[in-house]
Amino acid sequence: MNLILLRGLPGAGKTTLAKLLSEEKWPCYSVDDFFTDEKTGDYSFDHKQNHLAYKQCEENTRIALQSGIEKVFVHNTFTIDWELEPYFKMAAEFGYALHIVTVENYHGNTNVHQIPNEQLQKMAEKYKVRLM
């Protein structure tokens, strides 16, 4: 059983890669799901509800892991360690192998969330990759 976390800055292609790797067979969860209208696909971010979005993503992941689903994908920015910690704990609790994939924006895509370049730069400065 595998928990795959895809991380990267907005616009890197995390959602696209998660959908591709999941083969529409395995669940994919994201904080963005909370802000996306299921019927229309419209995205409307409200920073005041961000904490609820994180909780919903974690809860959806927990339910999938409790169910013993073979592969579960979570695609969030995960720029700060505390964002990863709940998933580390869940993987250990339910006996999942944990994989972290960093998605880089070599294709020059822009983010669909209208996040300004200044904010992206701040996110990039906090982003740490653990190679060892």
OpenMM code with the backbone's topology and positions (N, CA, C; nanometers):
from openmm import Vec3, app, unit

residues = "MET ASN LEU ILE LEU LEU ARG GLY LEU PRO GLY ALA GLY LYS THR THR LEU ALA LYS LEU LEU SER GLU GLU LYS TRP PRO CYS TYR SER VAL ASP ASP PHE PHE THR ASP GLU LYS THR GLY ASP TYR SER PHE ASP HIS LYS GLN ASN HIS LEU ALA TYR LYS GLN CYS GLU GLU ASN THR ARG ILE ALA LEU GLN SER GLY ILE GLU LYS VAL PHE VAL HIS ASN THR PHE THR ILE ASP TRP GLU LEU GLU PRO TYR PHE LYS MET ALA ALA GLU PHE GLY TYR ALA LEU HIS ILE VAL THR VAL GLU ASN TYR HIS GLY ASN THR ASN VAL HIS GLN ILE PRO ASN GLU GLN LEU GLN LYS MET ALA GLU LYS TYR LYS VAL ARG LEU MET".split()
positions = [
    Vec3(0.0847, -0.1169, 0.0000),
    Vec3(0.0000, 0.0000, 0.0000),
    Vec3(0.0896, 0.1236, 0.0000),
    Vec3(0.0513, 0.2226, -0.0787),
    Vec3(0.1369, 0.3386, -0.1015),
    Vec3(0.0602, 0.4692, -0.0878),
    Vec3(0.1191, 0.5624, -0.0130),
    Vec3(0.0694, 0.6987, -0.0040),
    Vec3(0.1698, 0.7849, -0.0790),
    Vec3(0.1234, 0.8498, -0.1852),
    Vec3(0.2106, 0.9289, -0.2708),
    Vec3(0.1742, 1.0757, -0.2544),
    Vec3(0.2689, 1.1552, -0.2054),
    Vec3(0.2498, 1.2984, -0.1878),
    Vec3(0.3227, 1.3706, -0.3001),
    Vec3(0.2505, 1.4498, -0.3770),
    Vec3(0.3104, 1.5307, -0.4823),
    Vec3(0.3162, 1.6739, -0.4327),
    Vec3(0.4356, 1.7308, -0.4352),
    Vec3(0.4541, 1.8650, -0.3820),
    Vec3(0.5219, 1.9536, -0.4844),
    Vec3(0.4964, 2.0822, -0.4737),
    Vec3(0.5566, 2.1792, -0.5639),
    Vec3(0.4797, 2.3094, -0.5577),
    Vec3(0.5341, 2.4093, -0.6197),
    Vec3(0.4693, 2.5402, -0.6192),
    Vec3(0.3454, 2.5387, -0.7076),
    Vec3(0.2545, 2.6328, -0.6858),
    Vec3(0.1376, 2.6429, -0.7729),
    Vec3(0.1804, 2.6583, -0.9188),
    Vec3(0.1161, 2.5833, -1.0044),
    Vec3(0.1473, 2.5880, -1.1470),
    Vec3(0.2480, 2.4843, -1.1920),
    Vec3(0.3038, 2.4083, -1.0984),
    Vec3(0.4055, 2.3097, -1.1342),
    Vec3(0.3481, 2.1891, -1.2080),
    Vec3(0.2200, 2.1615, -1.1884),
    Vec3(0.1578, 2.0473, -1.2551),
    Vec3(0.1254, 1.9315, -1.1635),
    Vec3(0.1140, 1.9582, -1.0337),
    Vec3(0.0849, 1.8530, -0.9362),
    Vec3(-0.0469, 1.7829, -0.9643),
    Vec3(-0.1505, 1.8600, -0.9887),
    Vec3(-0.2832, 1.8024, -1.0127),
    Vec3(-0.2829, 1.7187, -1.1395),
    Vec3(-0.2236, 1.7707, -1.2448),
    Vec3(-0.2163, 1.6976, -1.3715),
    Vec3(-0.1415, 1.5661, -1.3533),
    Vec3(-0.0285, 1.5698, -1.2834),
    Vec3(0.0503, 1.4487, -1.2620),
    Vec3(-0.0232, 1.3495, -1.1731),
    Vec3(-0.0893, 1.3989, -1.0683),
    Vec3(-0.1651, 1.3094, -0.9796),
    Vec3(-0.2727, 1.2357, -1.0581),
    Vec3(-0.3449, 1.3078, -1.1417),
    Vec3(-0.4504, 1.2446, -1.2221),
    Vec3(-0.3922, 1.1432, -1.3190),
    Vec3(-0.2788, 1.1760, -1.3788),
    Vec3(-0.2135, 1.0847, -1.4719),
    Vec3(-0.1677, 0.9573, -1.4010),
    Vec3(-0.1003, 0.9728, -1.2878),
    Vec3(-0.0484, 0.8574, -1.2148),
    Vec3(-0.1595, 0.7720, -1.1533),
    Vec3(-0.2683, 0.8357, -1.1162),
    Vec3(-0.3781, 0.7615, -1.0537),
    Vec3(-0.4573, 0.6800, -1.1551),
    Vec3(-0.4379, 0.7092, -1.2829),
    Vec3(-0.5056, 0.6364, -1.3906),
    Vec3(-0.6572, 0.6362, -1.3719),
    Vec3(-0.7083, 0.7393, -1.3043),
    Vec3(-0.8515, 0.7499, -1.2740),
    Vec3(-0.9039, 0.6267, -1.2000),
    Vec3(-0.8119, 0.5585, -1.1343),
    Vec3(-0.8439, 0.4355, -1.0610),
    Vec3(-0.8262, 0.4548, -0.9102),
    Vec3(-0.7313, 0.5408, -0.8738),
    Vec3(-0.6962, 0.5626, -0.7342),
    Vec3(-0.7350, 0.7037, -0.6933),
    Vec3(-0.7697, 0.7238, -0.5659),
    Vec3(-0.8131, 0.8572, -0.5230),
    Vec3(-0.7001, 0.9591, -0.5206),
    Vec3(-0.7366, 1.0829, -0.5541),
    Vec3(-0.6459, 1.1979, -0.5488),
    Vec3(-0.7131, 1.3050, -0.4642),
    Vec3(-0.6396, 1.3552, -0.3661),
    Vec3(-0.6943, 1.4575, -0.2777),
    Vec3(-0.6038, 1.5800, -0.2768),
    Vec3(-0.6663, 1.6952, -0.2545),
    Vec3(-0.5934, 1.8207, -0.2505),
    Vec3(-0.6696, 1.9209, -0.1655),
    Vec3(-0.5974, 2.0165, -0.1114),
    Vec3(-0.6599, 2.1280, -0.0408),
    Vec3(-0.7517, 2.2030, -0.1379),
    Vec3(-0.7129, 2.2084, -0.2640),
    Vec3(-0.7930, 2.2792, -0.3648),
    Vec3(-0.9323, 2.2199, -0.3820),
    Vec3(-0.9495, 2.0930, -0.3498),
    Vec3(-1.0809, 2.0296, -0.3638),
    Vec3(-1.1877, 2.1059, -0.2859),
    Vec3(-1.1485, 2.1565, -0.1701),
    Vec3(-1.2414, 2.2283, -0.0828),
    Vec3(-1.2974, 2.3533, -0.1512),
    Vec3(-1.2149, 2.4162, -0.2337),
    Vec3(-1.2522, 2.5424, -0.2974),
    Vec3(-1.3041, 2.5257, -0.4400),
    Vec3(-1.3163, 2.4022, -0.4840),
    Vec3(-1.3593, 2.3755, -0.6214),
    Vec3(-1.5016, 2.3235, -0.6220),
    Vec3(-1.5875, 2.3874, -0.6978),
    Vec3(-1.7265, 2.3452, -0.7117),
    Vec3(-1.7298, 2.2148, -0.7912),
    Vec3(-1.7849, 2.1095, -0.7318),
    Vec3(-1.7866, 1.9771, -0.7957),
    Vec3(-1.8633, 1.9760, -0.9277),
    Vec3(-1.9684, 2.0536, -0.9363),
    Vec3(-2.0516, 2.0536, -1.0574),
    Vec3(-1.9906, 2.1354, -1.1708),
    Vec3(-1.9423, 2.2551, -1.1382),
    Vec3(-1.8939, 2.3452, -1.2438),
    Vec3(-1.7428, 2.3421, -1.2616),
    Vec3(-1.6703, 2.2965, -1.1593),
    Vec3(-1.5247, 2.2973, -1.1648),
    Vec3(-1.4654, 2.4340, -1.1347),
    Vec3(-1.5502, 2.5314, -1.0999),
    Vec3(-1.5024, 2.6660, -1.0692),
    Vec3(-1.4247, 2.6650, -0.9374),
    Vec3(-1.3147, 2.7400, -0.9346),
    Vec3(-1.2288, 2.7484, -0.8176),
    Vec3(-1.2461, 2.8850, -0.7536),
    Vec3(-1.2725, 2.8871, -0.6228),
    Vec3(-1.2903, 3.0121, -0.5508),
    Vec3(-1.2218, 3.0013, -0.4153),
    Vec3(-1.1011, 3.0541, -0.4053),
    Vec3(-1.0213, 3.0442, -0.2839),
    Vec3(-1.0630, 3.1497, -0.1830),
    Vec3(-1.0718, 3.1095, -0.0575),
    Vec3(-1.0999, 3.2000, 0.0525),
    Vec3(-1.0023, 3.1664, 0.1649),
    Vec3(-0.9010, 3.2499, 0.1832),
    Vec3(-0.7964, 3.2211, 0.2818),
    Vec3(-0.8512, 3.2006, 0.4223),
    Vec3(-0.9678, 3.2570, 0.4520),
    Vec3(-1.0273, 3.2410, 0.5841),
    Vec3(-1.0716, 3.0970, 0.6096),
    Vec3(-1.0908, 3.0204, 0.5036),
    Vec3(-1.1349, 2.8819, 0.5176),
    Vec3(-1.0224, 2.7817, 0.4881),
    Vec3(-0.9015, 2.8310, 0.4722),
    Vec3(-0.7901, 2.7437, 0.4367),
    Vec3(-0.7689, 2.6325, 0.5393),
    Vec3(-0.7845, 2.6645, 0.6679),
    Vec3(-0.7666, 2.5628, 0.7719),
    Vec3(-0.8680, 2.4489, 0.7550),
    Vec3(-0.9889, 2.4827, 0.7100),
    Vec3(-1.0914, 2.3793, 0.6853),
    Vec3(-1.0540, 2.2933, 0.5657),
    Vec3(-0.9932, 2.3563, 0.4667),
    Vec3(-0.9510, 2.2825, 0.3480),
    Vec3(-0.8418, 2.1807, 0.3828),
    Vec3(-0.7472, 2.2208, 0.4671),
    Vec3(-0.6414, 2.1286, 0.5104),
    Vec3(-0.7019, 2.0111, 0.5866),
    Vec3(-0.7949, 2.0405, 0.6749),
    Vec3(-0.8590, 1.9343, 0.7538),
    Vec3(-0.9373, 1.8387, 0.6648),
    Vec3(-1.0090, 1.8922, 0.5670),
    Vec3(-1.0859, 1.8055, 0.4772),
    Vec3(-0.9941, 1.7141, 0.3973),
    Vec3(-0.8842, 1.7674, 0.3487),
    Vec3(-0.7888, 1.6872, 0.2725),
    Vec3(-0.7308, 1.5755, 0.3594),
    Vec3(-0.6944, 1.6096, 0.4812),
    Vec3(-0.6408, 1.5103, 0.5735),
    Vec3(-0.7460, 1.4034, 0.6051),
    Vec3(-0.8686, 1.4451, 0.6283),
    Vec3(-0.9746, 1.3501, 0.6620),
    Vec3(-1.0054, 1.2570, 0.5450),
    Vec3(-1.0123, 1.3107, 0.4243),
    Vec3(-1.0353, 1.2262, 0.3063),
    Vec3(-0.9238, 1.1234, 0.2908),
    Vec3(-0.8007, 1.1672, 0.3153),
    Vec3(-0.6861, 1.0765, 0.3065),
    Vec3(-0.6960, 0.9689, 0.4143),
    Vec3(-0.7278, 1.0083, 0.5363),
    Vec3(-0.7413, 0.9137, 0.6467),
    Vec3(-0.8454, 0.8062, 0.6141),
    Vec3(-0.9593, 0.8471, 0.5625),
    Vec3(-1.0660, 0.7518, 0.5285),
    Vec3(-1.0167, 0.6530, 0.4223),
    Vec3(-0.9450, 0.7031, 0.3224),
    Vec3(-0.8929, 0.6152, 0.2169),
    Vec3(-0.7917, 0.5161, 0.2732),
    Vec3(-0.7040, 0.5636, 0.3615),
    Vec3(-0.6030, 0.4752, 0.4197),
    Vec3(-0.6676, 0.3729, 0.5124),
    Vec3(-0.7649, 0.4144, 0.5904),
    Vec3(-0.8371, 0.3211, 0.6782),
    Vec3(-0.9047, 0.2119, 0.5959),
    Vec3(-0.9472, 0.2473, 0.4766),
    Vec3(-1.0162, 0.1521, 0.3886),
    Vec3(-0.9205, 0.0554, 0.3209),
    Vec3(-0.7911, 0.0821, 0.3325),
    Vec3(-0.6925, -0.0075, 0.2732),
    Vec3(-0.6766, 0.0072, 0.1232),
    Vec3(-0.7101, 0.1234, 0.0705),
    Vec3(-0.6929, 0.1471, -0.0730),
    Vec3(-0.5452, 0.1369, -0.1071),
    Vec3(-0.5153, 0.0659, -0.2143),
    Vec3(-0.3769, 0.0324, -0.2493),
    Vec3(-0.2885, 0.1543, -0.2740),
    Vec3(-0.3393, 0.2538, -0.3472),
    Vec3(-0.2628, 0.3749, -0.3767),
    Vec3(-0.3504, 0.4966, -0.3500),
    Vec3(-0.2935, 0.5924, -0.2788),
    Vec3(-0.3643, 0.7170, -0.2499),
    Vec3(-0.2680, 0.8312, -0.2837),
    Vec3(-0.3182, 0.9281, -0.3609),
    Vec3(-0.2383, 1.0426, -0.4026),
    Vec3(-0.2892, 1.1689, -0.3336),
    Vec3(-0.1956, 1.2497, -0.2845),
    Vec3(-0.2299, 1.3806, -0.2284),
    Vec3(-0.1394, 1.4813, -0.2976),
    Vec3(-0.2004, 1.5823, -0.3593),
    Vec3(-0.1234, 1.6833, -0.4329),
    Vec3(-0.1513, 1.8219, -0.3764),
    Vec3(-0.0551, 1.8676, -0.2963),
    Vec3(-0.0601, 1.9999, -0.2340),
    Vec3(0.0763, 2.0649, -0.2499),
    Vec3(0.0865, 2.1909, -0.2142),
    Vec3(0.2171, 2.2566, -0.2256),
    Vec3(0.3189, 2.1945, -0.1301),
    Vec3(0.2774, 2.1630, -0.0087),
    Vec3(0.3673, 2.1032, 0.0914),
    Vec3(0.5005, 2.1780, 0.0975),
    Vec3(0.4961, 2.3102, 0.1015),
    Vec3(0.6202, 2.3882, 0.1039),
    Vec3(0.6825, 2.3955, 0.2428),
    Vec3(0.6028, 2.3685, 0.3454),
    Vec3(0.6504, 2.3771, 0.4833),
    Vec3(0.6324, 2.2404, 0.5495),
    Vec3(0.7291, 2.2010, 0.6317),
    Vec3(0.7285, 2.0670, 0.6915),
    Vec3(0.5986, 2.0328, 0.7646),
    Vec3(0.5377, 2.1284, 0.8358),
    Vec3(0.4175, 2.0964, 0.9133),
    Vec3(0.3047, 2.0481, 0.8223),
    Vec3(0.3072, 2.0871, 0.6957),
    Vec3(0.2030, 2.0429, 0.6030),
    Vec3(0.2160, 1.8937, 0.5712),
    Vec3(0.3366, 1.8410, 0.5814),
    Vec3(0.3635, 1.6998, 0.5535),
    Vec3(0.3377, 1.6089, 0.6735),
    Vec3(0.3576, 1.6609, 0.7926),
    Vec3(0.3560, 1.5795, 0.9145),
    Vec3(0.2317, 1.4920, 0.9334),
    Vec3(0.1099, 1.5430, 0.9113),
    Vec3(-0.0061, 1.4557, 0.9316),
    Vec3(-0.0042, 1.3325, 0.8394),
    Vec3(0.0518, 1.3492, 0.7206),
    Vec3(0.0565, 1.2391, 0.6246),
    Vec3(0.1639, 1.1374, 0.6620),
    Vec3(0.2747, 1.1854, 0.7206),
    Vec3(0.3759, 1.0937, 0.7733),
    Vec3(0.3135, 1.0052, 0.8805),
    Vec3(0.2385, 1.0677, 0.9711),
    Vec3(0.1761, 0.9950, 1.0815),
    Vec3(0.0724, 0.8950, 1.0313),
    Vec3(-0.0087, 0.9374, 0.9349),
    Vec3(-0.1112, 0.8465, 0.8815),
    Vec3(-0.0481, 0.7281, 0.8094),
    Vec3(0.0566, 0.7533, 0.7332),
    Vec3(0.1236, 0.6436, 0.6619),
    Vec3(0.1749, 0.5404, 0.7624),
    Vec3(0.2367, 0.5870, 0.8695),
    Vec3(0.2879, 0.4962, 0.9715),
    Vec3(0.1735, 0.4233, 1.0421),
    Vec3(0.0687, 0.4959, 1.0756),
    Vec3(-0.0442, 0.4384, 1.1484),
    Vec3(-0.1122, 0.3255, 1.0707),
    Vec3(-0.1243, 0.3429, 0.9398),
    Vec3(-0.1978, 0.2447, 0.8599),
    Vec3(-0.1073, 0.1532, 0.7768),
    Vec3(0.0243, 0.1615, 0.7992),
    Vec3(0.1171, 0.0709, 0.7336),
    Vec3(0.1387, 0.0966, 0.5854),
    Vec3(0.1370, 0.2228, 0.5460),
    Vec3(0.1585, 0.2599, 0.4060),
    Vec3(0.3033, 0.2993, 0.3822),
    Vec3(0.3567, 0.2607, 0.2671),
    Vec3(0.4851, 0.3140, 0.2232),
    Vec3(0.4590, 0.4575, 0.1804),
    Vec3(0.5472, 0.5484, 0.2191),
    Vec3(0.5294, 0.6897, 0.1889),
    Vec3(0.6276, 0.7307, 0.0802),
    Vec3(0.5760, 0.7978, -0.0214),
    Vec3(0.6586, 0.8476, -0.1314),
    Vec3(0.6306, 0.9960, -0.1473),
    Vec3(0.7362, 1.0744, -0.1577),
    Vec3(0.7200, 1.2177, -0.1792),
    Vec3(0.7844, 1.2522, -0.3126),
    Vec3(0.7044, 1.3107, -0.4001),
    Vec3(0.7497, 1.3465, -0.5340),
    Vec3(0.7435, 1.4986, -0.5464),
    Vec3(0.8572, 1.5590, -0.5793),
    Vec3(0.8605, 1.7026, -0.6023),
    Vec3(0.8380, 1.7279, -0.7503),
    Vec3(0.7388, 1.8101, -0.7803),
    Vec3(0.7044, 1.8422, -0.9188),
    Vec3(0.7607, 1.9809, -0.9485),
    Vec3(0.8458, 1.9876, -1.0493),
    Vec3(0.9099, 2.1133, -1.0854),
    Vec3(0.8450, 2.1715, -1.2110),
    Vec3(0.8480, 2.3006, -1.2202),
    Vec3(0.7813, 2.3715, -1.3289),
    Vec3(0.8788, 2.4003, -1.4438),
    Vec3(0.9280, 2.2955, -1.5095),
    Vec3(1.0154, 2.3150, -1.6245),
    Vec3(0.9373, 2.3544, -1.7493),
    Vec3(0.8084, 2.3335, -1.7482),
    Vec3(0.7256, 2.3636, -1.8647),
    Vec3(0.6798, 2.5095, -1.8670),
    Vec3(0.7102, 2.5854, -1.7632),
    Vec3(0.6778, 2.7279, -1.7611),
    Vec3(0.5295, 2.7575, -1.7469),
    Vec3(0.4558, 2.6649, -1.6895),
    Vec3(0.3120, 2.6829, -1.6719),
    Vec3(0.2849, 2.7907, -1.5670),
    Vec3(0.1705, 2.8543, -1.5766),
    Vec3(0.1297, 2.9507, -1.4752),
    Vec3(0.0244, 2.8856, -1.3871),
    Vec3(0.0115, 2.9355, -1.2661),
    Vec3(-0.0842, 2.8749, -1.1734),
    Vec3(-0.2251, 2.9252, -1.2017),
    Vec3(-0.3220, 2.8389, -1.1823),
    Vec3(-0.4620, 2.8734, -1.2076),
    Vec3(-0.5230, 2.9512, -1.0914),
    Vec3(-0.4470, 2.9720, -0.9861),
    Vec3(-0.4981, 3.0367, -0.8662),
    Vec3(-0.4682, 3.1860, -0.8613),
    Vec3(-0.4098, 3.2374, -0.9671),
    Vec3(-0.3795, 3.3809, -0.9758),
    Vec3(-0.2881, 3.4283, -0.8627),
    Vec3(-0.1971, 3.3423, -0.8198),
    Vec3(-0.1030, 3.3806, -0.7144),
    Vec3(0.0078, 3.4638, -0.7782),
    Vec3(0.0308, 3.5845, -0.7280),
    Vec3(0.1316, 3.6721, -0.7887),
    Vec3(0.2734, 3.6160, -0.7731),
    Vec3(0.3613, 3.6576, -0.8627),
    Vec3(0.4997, 3.6099, -0.8620),
    Vec3(0.5706, 3.6387, -0.7308),
    Vec3(0.5400, 3.7520, -0.6672),
    Vec3(0.6017, 3.7846, -0.5379),
    Vec3(0.5686, 3.6779, -0.4339),
    Vec3(0.4438, 3.6344, -0.4306),
    Vec3(0.4014, 3.5313, -0.3355),
    Vec3(0.4660, 3.3977, -0.3698),
    Vec3(0.4740, 3.3656, -0.4991),
    Vec3(0.5390, 3.2416, -0.5409),
    Vec3(0.6857, 3.2406, -0.4973),
    Vec3(0.7520, 3.3551, -0.5089),
    Vec3(0.8919, 3.3658, -0.4673),
    Vec3(0.9054, 3.3404, -0.3176),
    Vec3(0.8140, 3.3944, -0.2384),
    Vec3(0.8168, 3.3717, -0.0930),
    Vec3(0.7967, 3.2238, -0.0616),
    Vec3(0.7053, 3.1606, -0.1343),
    Vec3(0.6826, 3.0169, -0.1144),
    Vec3(0.8082, 2.9377, -0.1498),
    Vec3(0.8721, 2.9752, -0.2591),
    Vec3(0.9930, 2.9056, -0.3044),
    Vec3(1.1052, 2.9173, -0.2010),
    Vec3(1.1147, 3.0319, -0.1366),
    Vec3(1.2197, 3.0518, -0.0362),
    Vec3(1.2003, 2.9625, 0.0856),
    Vec3(1.0756, 2.9287, 0.1189),
    Vec3(1.0463, 2.8417, 0.2339),
    Vec3(1.0604, 2.6938, 0.1987),
    Vec3(1.0557, 2.6642, 0.0719),
    Vec3(1.0523, 2.5265, 0.0232),
    Vec3(1.1858, 2.4565, 0.0479),
    Vec3(1.1817, 2.3449, 0.1157),
    Vec3(1.3025, 2.2683, 0.1428),
    Vec3(1.2875, 2.1280, 0.0864),
    Vec3(1.3897, 2.0834, 0.0168),
    Vec3(1.3922, 1.9477, -0.0370),
    Vec3(1.4874, 1.8658, 0.0474),
    Vec3(1.4428, 1.7520, 0.0899),
    Vec3(1.5256, 1.6664, 0.1750),
    Vec3(1.5817, 1.5528, 0.0891),
    Vec3(1.7087, 1.5642, 0.0554),
    Vec3(1.7706, 1.4634, -0.0303),
    Vec3(1.8350, 1.3499, 0.0492),
    Vec3(1.8623, 1.3736, 0.1774),
    Vec3(1.9235, 1.2696, 0.2598),
    Vec3(1.8528, 1.2614, 0.3926),
] * unit.nanometer
topology = app.Topology()
chain = topology.addChain("A")
for resn in residues:
    res = topology.addResidue(resn, chain)
    for name in ("N", "CA", "C"):
        topology.addAtom(name, app.Element.getBySymbol(name[0]), res)
